[in-house]
Amino acid sequence: MSPELSTLLIAAVSIGFFHTLFGPDHYVPFVMLSWSRKWSTPKTAAVTFACGLGHIGSSIVLGLAGVALGVALERLELIESTRGTIAAWLLIAFGLAYTVWGIRRAILNKPHRHVHVHGAGDVHEHEHRHDGNHAHFHDNEGKTVTPWVLFIIFVFGPCEPLIPLLIYPAARKSFTGVAMVSLAFGAVTIATMMAVVLLMRAGLSLKVLGKAERYTHAIAGLTILACGLMIEFLGL
């Protein structure tokens, strides 16, 4: 292995880790949706892995296509920046839509009391709640569009630091170098995403909400919305 490739691999591992750790969009949406929708740990891990793969894969494809077509690095970075803006606004739109849906569901699911009178004259009451469609969300709830929405957003989401790392080995037609850098950056990025998501998810509990538990979807939506706004307007 050449010294240049060794340096690139070290840079890929370091940048992949810190880029993911300091980018809340890499884990906050998964944590909040897993928490609010009561996803199991395997499902949370699977959704995070798939989105991470799409996130990395799209940037690798773009970088290699750019090199093959002779596109300058500045042009590729401009394209990645545009993709980043699109992804941020998609995250904002998704967070806003999910918040509105969560608020509506919380209102429809407001607890109320039922009074029952039995034949012997006994009267009792109990608290009851339901939403408009009597929908219940469990781990075995079946197919849902939410993971697919996240996947699409993450495919649009760029990995800006990866493009410069690929330029050198690609320009030298070192396919081994391209593969090794891509694998190192992708593996560290996805592993960091999954580790942070699962650790944060393990620390969240619906019990702390008490009577406000029905607002979990609205809280999740607001958090995702805030994440998207911070990325777009604060550059996180």
C-alpha positions in Angstrom: 0.0 0.0 0.0 1.4 3.4 -1.0 1.9 6.2 1.5 -0.6 8.3 -0.3 -3.3 5.6 -0.1 -2.5 5.0 3.6 -3.0 8.7 4.2 -6.3 8.8 2.3 -7.6 5.8 4.3 -6.8 7.4 7.6 -8.5 10.6 6.4 -11.5 8.6 5.2 -11.9 6.9 8.6 -11.4 10.2 10.6 -13.6 12.3 8.4 -16.3 9.7 8.1 -16.6 9.4 11.9 -16.6 13.1 12.8 -18.7 14.1 9.8 -21.4 11.7 11.0 -21.1 12.5 14.7 -21.4 16.2 14.2 -24.3 15.9 11.7 -27.5 15.5 13.6 -29.4 14.6 10.4 -27.4 11.4 10.4 -29.2 10.0 13.5 -31.9 12.3 14.9 -34.6 11.3 12.4 -34.1 7.6 13.1 -34.0 8.0 16.9 -37.2 10.0 17.0 -39.2 7.8 14.5 -38.0 4.6 16.2 -39.1 6.1 19.6 -42.5 7.5 18.4 -43.4 4.5 16.2 -42.1 1.9 18.6 -39.8 0.2 16.1 -38.0 -2.8 17.4 -34.2 -2.7 17.6 -33.7 -4.8 14.5 -36.0 -2.7 12.5 -34.3 0.5 13.7 -30.9 -0.9 12.8 -32.1 -2.1 9.4 -33.7 1.2 8.4 -30.6 3.1 9.6 -28.3 0.8 7.6 -30.3 1.0 4.4 -30.5 4.8 4.6 -26.8 5.0 5.3 -26.0 2.8 2.3 -28.2 5.0 0.0 -26.5 8.1 1.5 -23.0 6.8 0.8 -23.8 5.0 -2.5 -25.2 8.1 -4.2 -22.1 10.2 -3.5 -19.8 7.4 -4.7 -21.8 7.1 -7.9 -21.8 10.9 -8.4 -18.0 11.1 -7.7 -17.1 8.3 -10.1 -19.4 9.6 -12.8 -17.8 13.1 -12.4 -14.3 11.8 -12.7 -15.2 9.6 -15.7 -16.8 12.6 -17.5 -14.0 14.9 -16.6 -16.0 17.2 -14.3 -14.0 19.5 -12.2 -13.9 19.1 -8.4 -15.5 22.5 -7.9 -18.4 21.5 -10.1 -18.9 18.3 -8.3 -18.9 20.1 -4.9 -21.5 22.5 -6.3 -23.7 19.6 -7.3 -23.3 18.1 -3.9 -24.1 21.4 -2.3 -27.3 21.6 -4.3 -28.2 18.0 -3.3 -27.6 19.0 0.3 -30.1 21.9 0.0 -32.7 19.6 -1.6 -32.2 17.0 1.2 -32.5 19.6 3.9 -35.8 21.0 2.5 -37.1 17.4 2.1 -36.3 16.8 5.8 -38.0 20.1 6.7 -41.1 19.2 4.7 -41.2 15.7 6.2 -40.8 17.0 9.7 -43.6 19.6 9.2 -46.0 17.0 7.7 -45.2 14.5 10.4 -45.8 17.2 13.1 -49.2 18.1 11.7 -50.2 14.5 11.5 -48.9 13.9 15.0 -50.9 16.8 16.4 -54.1 15.7 14.6 -53.6 12.1 15.9 -53.1 13.4 19.4 -56.3 15.5 19.3 -58.3 12.6 18.0 -56.7 10.3 20.5 -57.6 12.5 23.5 -58.6 10.3 26.5 -62.2 10.3 27.6 -64.3 8.4 30.1 -67.1 5.8 29.5 -69.8 5.1 32.0 -71.3 1.6 32.0 -74.5 0.6 33.9 -74.9 -3.1 34.5 -78.2 -5.0 35.0 -77.8 -5.2 38.8 -77.6 -1.4 38.9 -73.8 -1.3 39.3 -72.2 1.7 37.6 -68.5 1.9 36.7 -66.4 4.1 34.4 -63.1 3.7 32.7 -60.8 5.9 30.6 -60.7 5.1 26.9 -58.9 6.6 24.0 -59.0 6.0 20.2 -58.2 7.9 17.1 -60.4 8.4 14.1 -59.5 5.2 12.4 -58.8 3.1 15.5 -55.3 2.8 14.3 -52.7 1.2 16.5 -49.0 1.3 15.9 -46.9 -1.6 16.9 -43.7 -3.3 15.8 -45.7 -5.7 13.6 -47.9 -2.9 12.1 -47.0 -3.9 8.6 -45.6 -1.9 5.7 -45.2 1.8 6.1 -44.0 4.6 3.9 -42.0 6.2 6.6 -38.7 4.2 6.0 -39.0 4.8 2.3 -39.4 8.6 2.8 -36.3 8.6 5.0 -34.4 6.5 2.4 -35.3 9.0 -0.4 -34.1 11.9 1.7 -30.8 10.2 2.5 -30.2 9.3 -1.1 -30.5 13.0 -1.9 -28.3 13.8 1.1 -24.7 14.3 0.0 -21.5 13.2 1.6 -19.5 16.3 0.6 -16.2 15.1 2.3 -16.2 11.9 0.3 -15.8 13.5 -3.1 -12.3 15.0 -2.6 -11.1 11.7 -1.1 -12.2 9.8 -4.3 -10.7 12.3 -6.8 -7.0 11.3 -6.2 -7.3 7.5 -6.6 -9.9 7.8 -9.4 -7.7 10.2 -11.4 -4.8 7.7 -11.1 -7.2 5.0 -12.3 -6.6 3.1 -9.1 -9.8 1.2 -8.8 -8.4 -0.6 -5.7 -7.8 2.8 -4.1 -11.3 4.0 -4.9 -12.8 0.8 -3.5 -10.7 0.9 -0.3 -11.4 4.6 0.4 -15.1 4.2 -0.4 -15.4 1.1 1.8 -13.5 2.8 4.7 -15.5 6.0 4.6 -18.8 4.1 4.1 -18.2 1.5 6.8 -17.2 4.1 9.4 -20.1 6.4 8.5 -22.8 3.7 8.7 -21.3 2.1 11.8 -21.3 5.5 13.5 -24.9 6.2 12.5 -26.1 2.9 13.8 -24.1 3.1 17.1 -25.4 6.6 17.9 -29.0 5.8 16.8 -29.2 2.6 18.9 -27.5 4.2 21.9 -29.7 7.2 21.9 -32.8 5.1 21.3 -31.9 2.9 24.3 -31.9 6.0 26.5 -35.4 7.2 25.5 -38.5 6.0 27.2 -42.2 6.9 26.6 -42.8 6.5 30.3 -41.3 9.9 31.1 -44.1 11.5 29.1 -46.9 10.3 31.3 -50.2 11.7 30.1 -48.5 13.5 27.2 -47.6 10.2 25.6 -50.1 10.7 22.8 -47.9 13.7 21.7 -44.9 11.4 20.8 -45.5 11.7 17.1 -45.9 15.5 17.2 -42.7 15.7 19.3 -40.8 13.5 16.8 -42.0 15.6 13.9 -41.0 18.9 15.6 -37.5 17.5 16.4 -37.0 16.4 12.8 -38.3 19.7 11.5 -35.8 21.5 13.8 -33.0 19.3 12.6 -33.8 20.2 9.0 -34.0 23.9 9.8 -30.6 23.8 11.6 -29.0 22.0 8.7 -30.3 24.5 6.1 -29.9 27.7 8.0 -27.1 27.0 10.5 -25.0 24.8 8.3 -24.9 21.9 10.7 
